[in-house]
Amino acid sequence: MNADGTTENPAAPGAVLKRERVRDHILELIESQRPGDAIPSERTLCARLGVSRPTLRAAVDELVAAGLLVREHGRGMFVAPAKITQELVAGEQTLAVPQAAGAWSSRLLEFTTIQAGARVGRKLRLSPAARIVYVARLRLVDGAPMAIEHLHIRADLVPGLSAQELESGDLYAHLREHHDVHVREAVQAIEPTVVTRAEADLLDVPELSPALLFERLTSDASGRPVEYVHSLYRGDRYRIVSRLTLGPAATPAAPSAGHHPGIPPGDFAHRDTVASSTRGDVQQAP
């Protein structure tokens, strides 16, 4: 029912444009306010825009699912917390990955040595019976859960690797300085997924919420696989922005230190490493 009492046909000419106009108006409200600020009620917005409640609610539902609005029963609608933005920058020879926003920290969930198994062994070019270090940890931004990371590292390359090395500091610096492992490149894939009940509990989101799945295979200077990582990032709080260079840069930008999506603390910015590259397909080790 429109504000003038007429019924709105979703298939009628102009219906799509009307829904887009409603969405744009709410986005303007969101962008003009701060996280946690309330926006007008559905009744107020319907009267202001001259649209039906179903049309408005469809736009609101879309923005709630996108993580831009929060609907609280009995209280109203509020601007959602700002998303953590990760920028991917294409350079002439490498893909430099700048630091993601926010203060990142880790909470170790599991640390053990196990057999690689068929799938991980194939990625790391190991026998299924070969030993790997398996690490699961929760990544937090400003204290809020943001991602679950699962690391699989060749055990023969990291004798004596401790949980402390994985809870703080630069993992790749530890590999370089204490294990003489010089990480050179990584192939990473990103795809959409949803969270399971167990993952939802850790990330403090509803079950089946949208998420981003990162898979990465990291190799050393000789091309030998060092680690396989798959990470699950909250879809409502994380986004990827690509900066595309259409011509040669006058001066190559130095990659900045910090957290990379799906990558443990540390980066590829050290002088004896090369920044990671990202492709749109999942890479399998031979």
PyMOL commands that set and color helices and strands:
alter all, ss='L'
color gray80, all
select helices_A, chain A and resi 15-31+42-49+53-65+117-124+155-157+163-167+171-179+197-203
alter helices_A, ss='H'
color red, helices_A
select strands_A, chain A and resi 38-39+69-72+76-79+84-90+95-96+104-115+131-141+144-154+183-194+210-220+225-234+238-243+277-278
alter strands_A, ss='S'
color yellow, strands_A
deselect
rebuild
show_as cartoon
